[in-house]
Amino acid sequence: MKYIESKNNVVFKRIKKLLSKSKKRKISKEFIVEGIHEIKICFEAKYQFLELFICLDILSDEILFNINKIYPNIKKTDLSKNLFNQLSYKQKGEGLLALVKSKDFDLKSLILPKNPFILVAESPEKPGNIGAILRTADAAGIDAVIITNPKTELFNPNIIRSSLGSVFTSQIAIGSTDEVIDFLINNNIKIYSLFIEKSIEYTTINYNGSCAIVVGTESSTLTNKWKLKSNKLINIPMKGKMDSLNLSVSAAIVIFEALKQRDAV
């Protein structure tokens, strides 16, 4: 096993750039996953692993044994503790990083059941919000998460971290607003979009059958294209002085109301 201890090593520099630069991830079509749990989920989701970077100064003998057992045919490189800590976002690094090949998120690649339940998020920007949405989608068993006009690429380390690896467990697709609207209409999927004005309470909707819940950011509402193409515009009643909720909170409220109805059928 190769050992790296110099910060000038080309491999170390490359990993560091993949963690910090979105452009580098897009060009190389590679990204980094940290953490035993997240790496296991990624591996089970059939992502292509290119290399594992371990730190023998951190890993216990038991964990190292399990890594060699689970990932026997993947190249492994040992990083010094100093170098590993420069890459790790965790206060107590677990001593394991994975270099992984990216996947494309094409709408055409989605495999949907007979009556799909879909979440659409328009132009999400904050990694924490995106990660929280993906965790909610995983918890609710959403059939697909579609993101339109994303402001942050999905293999951003902060999204992987905040999603706790659920970025790998959900079916995800990306497209423009027009592409996504056409996809939903062509597949006879009803569109229920969250709007504050000229909308009805979200609990009055029947979410059984094929449907998509569409949410936008709290800083800017959904674009008018959704207003024109939606089957219904819905809202979450507010009793305080605020007129909006956090993106992931709004999505969760409506998703679990829909799930309650769908599970009752």
C-alpha positions in Angstrom: 0.0 0.0 0.0 1.4 3.4 -1.0 2.0 5.9 1.8 1.7 9.7 1.3 2.9 12.2 3.8 4.0 15.2 1.7 1.5 18.0 1.0 3.2 18.5 -2.3 2.2 15.1 -3.5 0.2 15.4 -6.7 -2.4 12.8 -5.5 -3.0 14.7 -2.3 -3.3 18.0 -4.2 -5.8 16.5 -6.5 -8.0 15.2 -3.7 -7.9 18.6 -2.1 -9.1 20.3 -5.3 -11.9 17.8 -5.7 -13.2 18.7 -2.2 -13.0 22.4 -2.7 -13.6 23.1 -6.3 -16.9 22.4 -8.1 -15.3 23.0 -11.5 -12.7 20.3 -10.8 -15.4 17.8 -9.9 -17.4 18.6 -13.1 -14.4 18.3 -15.4 -13.0 15.1 -13.9 -16.5 13.6 -13.2 -15.1 12.5 -9.8 -15.9 13.4 -6.2 -14.9 12.5 -2.7 -17.0 10.8 0.0 -15.9 10.8 3.6 -17.1 8.6 6.4 -17.6 4.9 6.9 -21.4 5.2 6.8 -21.6 7.5 3.8 -19.1 5.4 1.8 -21.0 2.2 2.5 -24.2 3.7 1.3 -22.5 5.1 -1.8 -21.0 1.7 -2.5 -24.3 -0.1 -2.1 -25.9 2.3 -4.5 -23.6 0.9 -7.2 -21.4 3.9 -7.7 -18.0 3.2 -9.2 -15.2 3.4 -6.7 -11.8 4.4 -8.0 -9.7 4.5 -4.9 -9.9 4.5 -1.1 -7.7 6.8 1.0 -7.2 5.5 4.5 -5.3 6.7 7.5 -3.7 3.9 9.4 -2.9 6.2 12.3 -6.7 6.7 12.8 -8.3 3.5 11.8 -8.7 0.7 14.3 -7.5 -2.8 13.4 -11.2 -4.0 13.4 -12.4 -1.2 11.0 -9.4 -1.8 8.7 -10.2 -5.5 8.6 -13.8 -4.7 7.6 -12.7 -2.3 5.0 -10.4 -4.9 3.4 -13.3 -7.4 3.6 -16.0 -5.1 2.1 -13.8 -3.4 -0.6 -11.2 -6.1 -1.4 -10.5 -5.1 -5.0 -10.4 -1.3 -4.6 -7.0 0.4 -4.6 -6.0 1.7 -1.2 -3.6 4.5 -0.3 -2.5 5.4 3.2 -2.4 9.1 4.1 -0.5 10.5 7.0 -2.6 11.8 9.9 -1.6 15.4 9.2 -2.7 15.1 5.5 -5.9 13.3 6.3 -6.9 15.9 8.9 -6.4 18.6 6.2 -9.0 16.9 4.1 -11.5 15.8 6.8 -14.5 17.9 7.6 -15.2 15.8 10.7 -13.8 16.9 14.0 -13.0 13.3 14.7 -12.1 11.9 11.3 -12.9 8.3 10.8 -9.8 7.7 8.7 -11.5 6.9 5.4 -12.1 8.7 2.1 -13.3 7.4 -1.2 -12.7 8.7 -4.7 -15.8 8.0 -6.7 -17.0 8.3 -10.3 -19.9 10.7 -10.8 -23.2 9.7 -12.3 -25.4 11.7 -14.7 -28.9 12.8 -13.5 -30.9 12.6 -16.7 -34.7 12.8 -16.6 -34.8 9.9 -19.1 -32.9 7.7 -16.6 -35.7 7.8 -14.0 -37.5 4.5 -13.4 -40.9 5.2 -12.0 -43.7 3.0 -10.6 -47.3 3.0 -11.8 -48.4 5.9 -9.6 -45.2 7.8 -8.8 -44.8 10.3 -5.9 -42.2 12.9 -6.9 -40.7 15.9 -5.2 -39.5 18.8 -7.4 -37.3 21.6 -6.0 -36.7 24.6 -8.2 -33.3 26.4 -8.0 -32.2 25.2 -4.6 -28.9 26.8 -3.6 -27.9 26.1 0.0 -26.3 22.6 0.4 -27.8 22.2 3.9 -31.3 22.7 2.4 -30.7 20.3 -0.4 -29.3 17.7 2.0 -32.3 18.0 4.3 -34.7 17.6 1.4 -32.9 14.5 0.3 -33.1 13.0 3.8 -36.8 13.8 3.9 -37.4 12.2 0.5 -35.5 9.1 1.7 -37.5 8.9 4.9 -40.8 9.2 3.0 -39.9 6.8 0.3 -40.3 9.4 -2.5 -40.0 7.7 -5.9 -37.8 10.5 -7.3 -36.4 13.9 -6.5 -36.1 16.3 -9.5 -34.1 19.5 -9.2 -34.6 22.3 -11.7 -31.9 24.8 -12.4 -29.7 23.8 -9.5 -27.4 26.5 -8.1 -25.2 23.9 -6.4 -23.9 20.6 -7.9 -25.1 17.5 -6.1 -21.6 16.1 -5.3 -20.7 19.1 -3.2 -19.2 17.7 0.0 -21.6 19.8 2.1 -24.6 18.1 0.4 -23.1 14.6 0.9 -22.5 15.5 4.6 -25.9 17.2 5.3 -27.8 14.4 3.5 -26.1 11.8 5.5 -25.5 9.9 2.3 -29.2 10.0 1.2 -27.9 11.8 -2.0 -27.0 8.2 -3.0 -30.2 6.5 -2.0 -32.8 8.5 -3.9 -33.5 8.5 -7.6 -32.5 12.0 -8.7 -32.9 13.9 -12.0 -31.9 17.4 -13.0 -33.3 19.6 -15.8 -34.5 23.0 -16.7 -37.9 24.2 -15.5 -39.4 23.7 -19.0 -37.9 20.2 -19.3 -39.3 19.1 -16.0 -42.7 20.5 -16.6 -42.9 18.8 -20.0 -41.7 15.5 -18.4 -44.4 15.6 -15.7 -47.2 16.5 -18.1 -46.1 13.9 -20.7 -46.1 11.3 -18.0 -49.6 12.3 -16.7 -48.2 13.3 -13.3 -50.3 16.0 -11.5 -48.5 19.0 -10.4 -49.1 20.6 -7.0 -47.0 23.7 -6.5 -46.4 25.7 -3.3 -47.4 29.4 -3.7 -48.4 31.9 -1.1 -51.0 33.8 -3.2 -54.1 32.5 -5.0 -53.6 29.0 -3.6 -55.5 26.6 -1.4 -54.5 24.8 1.8 -52.3 21.8 1.2 -54.5 19.5 3.2 -57.5 19.9 0.8 -55.6 18.1 -2.0 -56.0 14.4 -2.9 -52.5 13.2 -3.3 -53.4 9.6 -4.4 -52.3 8.7 -7.9 -49.4 10.1 -9.8 -48.4 13.5 -8.4 -45.5 15.8 -7.9 -45.0 18.4 -5.1 -43.1 21.4 -6.3 -41.3 23.7 -3.8 -39.1 26.8 -4.3 -36.7 28.6 -2.1 -37.9 30.8 0.8 -36.1 33.8 -0.7 -37.8 33.7 -4.0 -41.1 31.9 -4.9 -41.5 29.5 -7.8 -41.4 31.0 -11.3 -44.7 31.8 -13.0 -44.3 28.8 -15.3 -45.3 26.6 -12.4 -48.3 28.8 -11.8 -49.5 28.4 -15.4 -48.9 24.6 -15.6 -49.8 23.3 -12.2 -53.0 21.3 -11.5 -53.4 23.1 -8.2 -51.5 25.8 -6.3 -51.2 25.0 -2.6 -50.1 26.8 0.6 -49.2 26.0 4.2 -51.3 28.3 6.5 -49.2 30.6 8.7 -50.4 31.8 12.1 -47.5 34.0 12.9 -46.0 37.0 11.2 -43.7 35.1 8.9 -45.0 34.3 5.4 -42.6 31.4 4.5 -40.9 28.4 5.9 -37.5 26.9 5.3 -37.4 25.0 2.0 -36.9 21.6 3.6 -39.5 22.2 6.3 -42.1 23.2 3.7 -41.4 20.1 1.6 -41.6 17.8 4.7 -44.9 19.1 5.8 -46.6 18.5 2.4 -44.8 15.3 1.7 -45.9 13.6 4.9 -49.5 14.8 4.5 -49.4 13.2 1.0 -47.8 10.1 2.4 -50.5 9.7 5.1 -53.2 9.8 2.4 -51.4 7.4 0.1 -50.7 4.9 2.9 -54.4 5.0 3.8 -55.5 3.7 0.4 
